[in-house]
């Protein structure tokens, strides 16, 4: 499709690919029927590591037939404790039982509430209470946190939390129930009917700007969006997908888990992100695709022993979730000899709206977020008037289609602010569209810096600074100024902490590429940035840390 209406920044939905009225459970059943003996899921653990689920064995694996059998057994077990439509929270790192629970909940008509295992007690209590969860599934401990003790405390303070289940007891409870179900199929009550439009998950927004909201997502949106993503990626049927993306995020449980089932592929699920663990899994399983946010890919690209791993099988790299610096695209395509694809979206859109193709030219892959996926309308509007802007002009990116959330759970006013009466999701992202339907993100409405009446968007400054060889990561924010209102501050994570770039050379780089008022006034150094669980930089926390003098100035 190439037609553009009246020169406006509006791309109508491409209906050349159909929507399927299926649920996550339907999808798994179809895969098990088509490819029962195909390897579906592999647990990727470190060398000499142990499963975080509490299982005695490591590097466990399931075929599609085995995965379906466990998921259906899980669904029946769940229905002995919960009723269809109830919410259950899962608070755990990447373990195979997480995936089995995801499918089991889908087959049982339950709504899965996903929680970052890094949440502290008050944060988890908010998720459980706000979602009205009746149960919680958790690992006993993770990264030094006594998760079991926290859950015990929550059960005392949240009366509606009836059933806490530790994954360490999974074999003795859920898996043990399979022994009673398998020999007596005729006596087992059928699982409930679940529709494509039914709620499947509550995914809490990443919290880059403050208190998270629970996006209520439906099966139709999650399942079809995963299909369109792997199709645009040109991921091979029966391929091998390697990722450490967290399951509690749509990039893990939707794009990765559901995308692999569409392709009848093998998902190599790394327990957590570690550059060497991911490289070992790529080498061992001959991975076709590597999926990670930019912070992960930067760590992999900078791994001192990258050349020691045989990763020639990896022909595709998928990234998104935050700004993908153009130089990172070029670097990884060269070092991996792979084709790159960038996705753009947000939790509220299940999650992907636009995506570059691996066959796009380098300029488009390095500088745009691609074209809309199938079956979604996308437009750029003036944030003040709501009018669609002309091609090439900046405005807020809005999307409308099958994948937009049902709403923020139990937050009607927040829902009305995010999704207007005509069904358009207002993303809060600033972007432009060219005449071919390629979109470019230029910033966030809330990130915009206003210096002396001039609007400054951090994205273009960050892109310029990332091109410097001594810069590994960069975040640009606004800081209060009594004269100008705001001044621009840049926080740099050096590629080599012992030899950081000087503020003078970075200032010179910006002056060569940007207007004078966009050049940062203040320069700081950081060892790391505060991130959400999905790898997005939390700029509101950076601003707070600057106020606390947490970052030393660059020399």
SVG drawing of the C-alpha trace seen along z (x, -y; Angstrom):
<svg xmlns="http://www.w3.org/2000/svg" viewBox="-18 -35 59 79">
<polyline fill="none" stroke="black" stroke-width="0.4" points="0.0,0.0 1.4,-3.4 -1.6,-5.7 -1.7,-8.6 -4.8,-10.6 -4.5,-14.3 -0.9,-14.6 -1.7,-14.1 0.3,-12.1 -2.2,-9.3 -1.6,-5.6 -4.8,-3.6 -4.9,0.0 -3.4,2.5 -6.0,5.4 -4.0,7.7 -3.2,10.0 -6.3,11.4 -7.1,11.2 -7.6,14.6 -10.3,15.0 -8.3,17.3 -7.0,17.3 -3.6,18.2 -4.9,21.6 -6.3,22.2 -2.9,21.2 -1.0,23.8 -3.5,26.5 -3.1,25.8 0.7,26.0 0.6,29.2 -1.6,30.8 0.7,29.6 4.1,30.3 3.6,32.4 7.3,33.6 8.8,30.2 10.8,28.7 8.8,25.8 10.5,24.5 14.0,24.9 15.1,23.5 18.4,21.7 20.5,21.7 24.1,20.6 27.0,23.1 26.7,25.2 23.5,23.2 20.3,24.3 16.7,23.8 15.1,20.9 11.8,22.8 13.3,25.1 13.4,28.1 16.3,30.5 17.1,30.7 18.4,27.8 18.2,27.2 14.7,28.7 12.8,28.9 9.2,29.5 7.8,30.5 4.6,28.9 2.7,32.0 4.2,32.0 3.7,28.2 0.0,28.5 -0.5,31.5 1.1,29.6 -0.9,26.4 -4.2,28.3 -3.4,30.1 -2.5,26.7 -5.8,25.2 -7.8,28.0 -5.8,27.6 -6.4,23.8 -10.1,24.3 -10.2,26.3 -9.1,23.0 -10.3,20.1 -13.3,19.3 -13.0,18.1 -12.6,14.3 -10.6,14.1 -7.2,12.5 -4.0,14.3 -0.6,12.6 2.6,14.2 5.7,12.8 8.8,14.7 11.8,14.5 12.0,16.4 11.2,20.0 9.3,22.5 6.5,22.9 5.7,19.2 4.9,20.1 2.9,23.1 0.9,21.0 0.4,18.4 -1.2,21.0 -3.0,22.7 -4.6,19.4 -5.6,18.8 -7.2,22.2 -9.0,21.8 -10.4,18.3 -8.4,16.6 -6.7,13.2 -2.9,13.3 -1.5,10.3 2.2,10.0 4.6,8.6 8.3,7.8 10.3,10.0 12.3,7.0 9.3,5.3 9.6,4.5 6.9,5.3 4.9,2.0 5.1,2.2 3.9,5.7 1.1,5.0 -0.1,2.2 -0.2,4.6 -2.0,7.4 -4.5,5.0 -5.2,2.8 -5.8,5.8 -8.0,7.6 -5.9,10.8 -7.2,13.9 -3.9,15.8 -0.2,15.3 2.4,17.6 6.0,16.8 9.5,18.2 10.8,18.6 13.6,16.2 15.3,14.2 18.5,12.1 18.7,12.0 15.0,11.2 13.0,13.5 9.9,13.5 8.1,16.1 8.3,13.9 6.9,11.0 4.0,13.0 3.2,14.3 3.0,10.6 0.8,9.7 -1.6,12.5 -2.1,11.0 -2.8,7.5 -4.9,8.4 -7.8,10.6 -8.8,11.3 -5.5,13.0 -6.7,16.5 -4.1,18.7 -0.4,18.1 1.5,20.8 5.2,21.2 6.7,22.5 8.9,24.7 5.8,26.7 4.8,26.9 5.8,30.6 3.9,31.7 0.8,29.8 0.2,28.9 2.3,31.6 1.1,34.2 -2.5,33.5 -1.5,34.7 -1.2,38.3 -4.8,38.2 -6.1,36.6 -4.3,38.5 -5.7,42.0 -9.3,40.7 -9.9,38.3 -13.6,39.1 -14.3,38.1 -12.5,34.8 -14.8,31.8 -14.3,29.7 -12.4,26.5 -14.5,23.3 -15.1,21.6 -12.8,18.6 -13.3,16.0 -10.8,14.0 -12.1,10.8 -11.9,11.9 -9.4,10.4 -6.1,12.4 -3.7,10.3 -3.2,7.2 0.2,5.8 1.4,2.9 3.0,0.0 6.7,-0.3 6.6,-3.2 9.1,-5.5 7.1,-8.5 5.5,-7.4 2.8,-5.2 2.0,-2.2 -1.4,-1.5 -2.7,2.0 -3.4,2.4 -6.2,5.0 -5.2,6.9 -7.3,9.4 -6.4,12.6 -7.2,11.2 -4.7,8.4 -1.9,10.4 -2.2,13.4 -2.5,11.5 0.1,8.9 2.7,11.7 1.9,13.2 2.3,9.9 5.6,9.2 7.3,12.5 6.0,12.1 7.5,8.6 10.7,10.0 10.8,12.7 11.5,15.2 11.8,18.7 9.2,21.4 10.6,23.9 13.4,21.5 15.2,21.0 14.5,17.8 16.9,16.8 15.9,14.2 16.3,13.0 13.5,10.6 11.4,10.8 8.2,12.8 6.4,10.2 6.6,7.8 4.7,8.2 8.0,8.5 8.5,11.8 5.1,13.4 3.5,12.1 6.1,11.3 8.5,14.2 6.2,16.9 3.2,16.4 5.4,15.4 7.3,18.7 4.1,20.7 2.9,19.1 6.2,20.1 6.2,23.6 9.6,22.5 11.8,23.3 11.9,20.7 15.2,20.6 14.2,18.9 17.2,17.5 16.6,17.3 17.8,13.7 19.9,11.4 23.6,12.0 25.6,11.4 27.6,14.6 24.6,16.7 22.8,15.4 25.8,15.9 26.2,19.5 22.6,20.2 22.9,18.7 25.9,20.9 24.6,24.1 21.2,24.1 22.1,22.5 19.8,19.6 18.3,17.9 17.1,14.8 18.4,12.7 15.9,10.5 16.8,7.8 16.4,4.2 19.3,1.8 20.9,2.0 21.2,5.8 22.5,5.6 25.1,3.0 26.4,5.4 26.5,8.3 28.3,6.1 30.8,5.0 31.4,8.5 35.2,8.9 35.0,12.5 32.3,12.0 34.6,13.3 35.0,16.6 31.4,17.6 30.2,19.3 27.0,17.3 27.0,17.6 23.5,19.1 22.1,15.8 20.7,14.0 18.2,11.8 18.4,9.3 15.2,7.8 15.2,4.8 12.9,2.0 11.4,0.9 13.5,-2.2 15.6,-4.3 17.8,-2.1 20.8,-4.3 21.7,-4.3 25.3,-3.4 24.2,-0.3 22.3,1.0 25.3,0.5 27.6,2.1 25.5,5.2 24.7,5.8 28.4,5.8 29.6,7.9 26.8,10.5 26.5,10.4 22.8,10.3 19.7,8.3 18.2,5.9 14.6,5.1 13.3,2.5 9.8,2.6 7.9,-0.3 4.8,-0.2 3.7,-0.2 2.0,2.1 -1.4,0.6 -1.2,1.8 -0.4,5.5 2.4,4.1 3.7,3.5 2.4,0.7 5.2,0.2 8.3,2.3 11.2,2.0 11.8,4.9 15.2,6.7 15.3,5.9 14.9,2.2 17.9,0.1 20.4,-0.8 19.2,-4.4 15.6,-3.4 16.6,-0.7 19.0,-3.1 16.7,-6.2 13.1,-5.1 10.7,-2.8 9.4,-1.4 5.9,-1.1 2.7,-0.1 2.0,3.6 -1.1,4.9 -4.6,4.0 -3.7,0.8 -4.4,-2.8 -1.7,-5.2 -1.6,-9.0 0.3,-12.0 -1.7,-14.7 -1.1,-18.2 -1.1,-17.7 -3.0,-20.9 -5.7,-20.7 -5.9,-17.0 -5.8,-17.7 -3.8,-15.4 -0.6,-17.2 0.9,-17.3 3.5,-14.8 6.9,-15.5 5.6,-17.6 6.0,-16.5 3.1,-15.6 1.8,-12.9 1.6,-9.4 -1.8,-7.8 -2.9,-4.2 -6.3,-2.5 -7.0,1.1 -7.6,4.6 -4.7,4.6 -5.7,1.6 -6.3,2.5 -9.7,2.9 -8.7,0.2 -6.7,-0.4 -8.1,2.0 -10.5,0.2 -9.2,-3.2 -12.0,-4.7 -10.7,-8.3 -7.1,-7.2 -8.5,-5.1 -10.5,-8.0 -7.3,-10.1 -5.4,-7.4 -8.1,-6.2 -10.4,-8.8 -14.0,-8.3 -13.1,-7.3 -10.8,-4.5 -7.5,-6.2 -4.7,-5.3 -2.7,-8.4 0.8,-7.1 2.4,-10.3 5.3,-9.8 6.3,-12.6 6.9,-11.4 7.0,-12.3 5.8,-10.3 7.2,-10.4 5.3,-9.9 6.1,-6.2 4.5,-5.5 7.8,-5.3 7.6,-6.8 10.4,-8.4 10.2,-9.0 11.4,-12.4 10.7,-12.4 8.2,-12.1 5.6,-14.8 6.5,-14.5 10.3,-14.5 10.2,-17.7 12.5,-20.4 11.4,-24.0 14.4,-26.4 13.6,-30.0 10.4,-29.2 12.2,-26.8 11.0,-23.2 13.9,-20.8 13.5,-17.0 16.1,-14.9 16.1,-12.1 18.0,-14.0 20.7,-15.1 21.0,-11.5 21.5,-10.2 24.2,-12.7 26.1,-11.9 25.8,-8.2 27.8,-8.4 30.9,-9.3 33.1,-6.3 33.6,-6.9 29.9,-7.0 28.2,-3.7 24.8,-5.1 23.4,-8.6 20.3,-10.2 19.3,-13.8 16.9,-15.6 15.8,-19.0 16.8,-20.7 15.3,-23.8 16.9,-27.1 15.8,-30.5 16.5,-32.4 15.7,-30.0 13.1,-27.9 15.0,-24.7 18.5,-23.9 19.7,-20.7 21.7,-18.2 23.4,-15.1 24.3,-12.1 26.9,-9.8 27.8,-6.2 31.3,-6.0 32.4,-3.0 35.5,-2.9 34.9,-4.4 38.6,-4.9 38.8,-7.1 35.5,-9.0 35.0,-11.6 35.5,-15.2 32.6,-17.7 34.6,-19.9 34.8,-17.2 31.1,-16.3 30.2,-20.0 32.1,-20.4 30.3,-17.4 26.9,-18.8 27.7,-22.3 28.8,-20.7 25.5,-18.8 22.8,-20.7 21.6,-24.3 23.3,-26.1 20.3,-26.1 20.1,-22.2 23.7,-21.7 23.7,-20.5 24.7,-23.1 25.5,-20.4 27.5,-17.2 27.5,-14.2 28.9,-10.7 27.0,-7.6 28.0,-4.0 24.5,-2.9 21.0,-4.2 17.9,-3.5 15.8,-1.1 12.4,0.4 12.2,4.2 11.9,4.1 15.0,2.0 13.7,-1.5 15.5,-4.4 13.5,-6.0 14.2,-9.7 12.1,-10.9 14.4,-9.0 17.5,-10.5 16.1,-14.0 15.6,-13.2 19.1,-11.8 20.5,-14.9 18.8,-17.0 20.5,-14.7 23.9,-15.3 24.1,-11.5 26.1,-12.0 29.6,-13.4 30.3,-16.0 32.3,-14.9 35.8,-16.3"/>
</svg>
